[in-house]
Structure formats: structure tokens, C-alpha cells
Amino acid sequence: MKTASSADAASAESYLKDSKTTHQATKLEKRLVRQVAQAITDFGLIEDGDKVMVCVSGGKDSYGLLDVLRMLQQRNGNRFELVAVNLDQKQPGFPAHVLPEYLVKVGVPFHIETQDTYSVVKEHIPEGKTMCSLCSRLRRGILYRVADELGATKIALGHHRDDMLQTFFLNMFFGGKLKGMPPKVQSDRGDHLIIRPLAYVAESDLTRWAEIRNFPIIPCTLCGSQENLQRKQIGQMLRDWQQRYPGRIENMAVALRNLVPSHFMDPRQFDFKGLVPNGVQDADGDKAFDDEEFPQAVSFPQPFGLSLSKPSASLRQAQAERASAD
């Protein structure tokens, strides 16, 4: 039997735990909103009067995208419209009621497009082979058509910072090109603008936000269990790097925004043949036989939510490990 003092202590502990959880949730919400707003500003993703079609699959990323865009829409006086679109691919066991019920509850206009792409993919892809490529092509064509029918000016996808890094390494390792996943791009037909407002957002933050908001997650049973996907292998590689060297993913994400064309080997991007001495100092010029120097304190743009004045504890640890290894 608990005494009055022990009951009071338990109550106080519960209160402190709840307060801490609420504080952490508030901080995460502010970070997500700030990062998405920054991406919208940096890349011109959404303008006044836009009708943004948010592709909602039922996964944590698309739920998070819709949730944050709703917050920004409300805080900015509804200067742009949102419409959620889901493609019901007729996967066996797909809970078709989940998304409509959620979208009605949160008050977002929506459209459910029903197309049996599942049967098409299963018919054309042998068992055990990767289905994502064909599935993606089929979804893309259908969603472009739906965007036309709804009068959408932008199509928003839920790809986040980690997706963009994975795509970069996939292209480098398997495609022989330095190519990432842009935050804003034309469709392959040239008649739609695709935007990725989560460009600055870490996957771990979206995972935590999904837990806090208790989104009704719908797993992808068509291809989500295919463990041999190259993207999953790259994702695991990045997680391993981050665990061994905290701050590495943030550093690589910043690197995608700091390209130096003269220091690659693509003559289409830089006129090597026409390069002659001009007598002007260039910070990116060659230092002959000097070793490349890297700053001890890495500064990250504010969207990543890290201090600009000094490296975080994780970065200091990574720097110490790097120094000892040298």
C-alpha cells in the first residue's frame, strides 16, 4: 500500500515526465515547421494562390508532410490550398477506410483514386524481384492525371533529407552519376511541378512526430518487405556512418548545397578547355601539394536546427575521434 508521501512523489514524477514529453513535442513541432518553411522559402516551393496536391500514402512521411503544411497554411492566412490525394492500388488487405476517416477528422479536402496497379505489378514482375520501379511509374502517370483533374499547381511528395542522401549515393554507386533528388523539379512530361517540402527534415524527426501525433500508419504490403532493395542497403550504410561518426549525415546534407563545379570532372558543367590564368585570387583554386583542410567547427544552415555558434556535442565527439584517428 502506498503512503501519501509515496503517492505524491509518484504523481510529481508523472507530472514531470508529461511536462518533459510535452516540451519535447513542442520543440519538435517548431523545428519541423521552421525547416519546412525554410525549404519553401529557399526553393520557392509554394506561392500565394497555389493549389498543392499532397500525395498521402498512409506512411509516416506523407502524414508528417500534410500535417506541417496544414500548420503553415493556417498560420499564413490560408494563402494556398491543400488537397490530399491517395492512390488505392487494390493491395490485398488494404484498409481503405483508414485514410478517408483520418482526412475527414482533420478537415482536409481529399480525393481517393482507385486503380488496380497491384495486379499489373504482380503480373509483370517475377516473384522476389524489386517491384518499386514499375509501381512508381504507374503511380506517377495516374497522379499526374489526377493533378490535372483537380487543377493542382504543385504536387507535394513526402521525401525527406535522408531520402535525398540515399538517392545521391544510389546514383553514385549504381548509376555512375552525381545526381540527387531535387526539392523542386519538373515532371518528366514537363507539365507539372513536383515539390519536396521535407528537404531539410530528418527521418528520425518524422518517426518521432508520427508517434506523437498517433498517425494511423498503413504499411506497404506490396513491396515494403523486400529487404534486398538497394535503397535499404544505402539507408543502412548511412545509419551506420551516423552511429560511428555523429553529425556525418548533417554534414553530407549541407554538402548537397555547396557544389564546386570546377572541382569535378564534367566538361559540360565547367569549361576546362577554356580555363587560363587570370591573375585573380580564387579561394577554390588549387593549393598545389597542400593537404585539404577542413574546419574544426562545422557550421550548418539554421534549417537543420543546429547551433551556428559552436559545434554540437555530437559533432565535437566526431571531431575528436577524427583527430585521434589522424
Disulfide bonds with the S-S distance in Angstrom:
none
